[in-house]
Amino acid sequence: MAEEGLREVADPARAFLVEHPAPAAGSVVAATLEGSRALLVEVQALAAPTAYGMPRRTAIGLDPNRLALLVAVLGRRAGVGLSSHDVYANVAGGITVTDPGLDLALAIALASTLRDRPVRPGTLAFGEVGLLGELRSVGGTERRLREAARLGFERALLPHARATPLAVAGLEAVPVATVRDALAAALEPGPRG
C-alpha cells in the first residue's frame, strides 16, 4: 500500500527477507511453509542480561511457548545459557509463523545473539528441535530447498534424516543431527582466546 494505492509486489517470496549491509548476529533466514507454499522469513533474536530477578521472554510472530522451550533446550543440550538474559524474538515482516520448522532457525538466532557471532553468509535453516536437542524432519523439505536455491542461498542446514536423498542444484544441503551440531555448522568462527 502506497499513497497512490496498492502496488504490485514483484516477488512476494523476497518480501520478508531483509537486506543487511553486513552479516548481523541474531539474524537467521528460515525456510517455512505457508499452506503448501515455501516461504523464506528472517528470524531475529536479541539476548540482553536481565536487570531483574525474572528474565523476560518476548515473542512476536511466533509461539512464546516454543521460544521458552528452545531457551531451555539450548541451555541444557547445547551449552547456550540464556537463563540470566532477557530474550526477544521476532519474525521480520509482521507475519506469524506456526510451522515447527522455524525451531532450528530460532535456536541458531538465539545462540548467534548471545555469542555475538553472525551466521555464515548464504545460509538458512529449518527443522524441528526436540527436547533432547535432536533435530526432527518437517514436511515439504524439497519445496523449501528449491525456494532457497531460487532466491540465491548457498547452504541449507536441515535435519540429518532428510538431507541425504535430496539434491537441489546450486544449494549445499548440510545435514545436522543435533542443535549443537547445527550451531557449529551455522555460526561464523568466534575470536580466538
Secondary structure, DSSP 8 states (H G I E B T S, - for coil): -BTTB----S-GGGTT----SS--TTEEEEEEEETTEEEEEEEEEEEEE-SSSS--EEEESS-HHHHHHHHHHHHHHS----TTEEEEEEETTS-----GGGHHHHHHHHHHHHHT--B-TTEEE--EE-TTSBEE--S-HHHHHHHHHHTT--EEEEEHHHHTT--BTTBEEEEESBHHHHHHHHB------
